[in-house]
Amino acid sequence: MSTTENSGQGQSTHFYILTLEVPERVQASWTGELAVRPGTRRREVYD
């Protein structure tokens, strides 16, 4: 069942994992979620 069906508000939730690795120096990971409404353009999400 999608988030849109659960919430009734017409939103989608996307989960992400971002990993940065510089060999022999550093490694880090971030996780999160992003909720967007249908019809939202990619540029609108990042602005």
GINOR-V434214 format. One record per residue. RES is the residue in one small letter. SS is DSSP state (~ for helix, > for strand, _ for the rest). PSI is psi in whole degrees, -180 to 180 (NA if undefined). NEAR is the number of other ideal C-beta (glycine too) atoms within 8 Angstrom. Layout:
# GINOR-V434214
res={RES	RES}
ss={SS	SS}
psi={PSI	PSI}
near={NEAR	NEAR}
This chain:
# GINOR-V434214
res={m	s	t	t	e	n	s	g	q	g	q	s	t	h	f	y	i	l	t	l	e	v	p	e	r	v	q	a	s	w	t	g	e	l	a	v	r	p	g	t	r	r	r	e	v	y	d}
ss={_	_	~	~	~	~	~	_	_	_	>	>	>	>	>	>	>	>	>	>	>	>	_	_	_	>	>	>	>	>	>	>	>	>	>	>	>	_	_	_	_	~	~	~	~	~	_}
psi={133	164	-34	-42	-34	-45	-31	4	-2	36	153	145	130	130	143	156	125	125	133	129	126	110	135	15	-61	151	132	150	144	145	158	-175	153	124	126	150	149	140	-7	133	155	-42	-36	-32	-41	-15	NA}
near={3	6	9	10	7	7	8	5	6	7	11	10	8	8	7	8	7	8	8	8	7	7	4	3	4	6	7	7	8	7	7	7	7	8	8	9	8	8	4	7	6	5	6	7	9	5	4}
